[in-house]
Amino acid sequence: MIETEQKLIQIGSSEGITLPRKDLARLGAKRGDLLRVKVELVAKPDKHQKLLSEYDAFVEQYGQTLKNLANK
């Protein structure tokens, strides 16, 4: 069994997912084999989540320094 997260992409006039070649090789699966696939929505991507987490890390590391500079 493999577990992976893949982005839904356009394939022709349909939408679908691709499976990584290395994962298929681990299974020993080849073109034409029958695979059982279970699908669930992990999360809708939040465009700003990465920026917010980077901001939080920056403030955590440099917040006091910035306050000291502002008070000079």
Protein Blocks (a to p, Z undefined) as FASTA:
>chain_A
ZZdddddddehjbccddddfklmmmnopaehiacddddddfbdcdfklmmmmmmmmmmmm
mmmmmmmmmmZZ
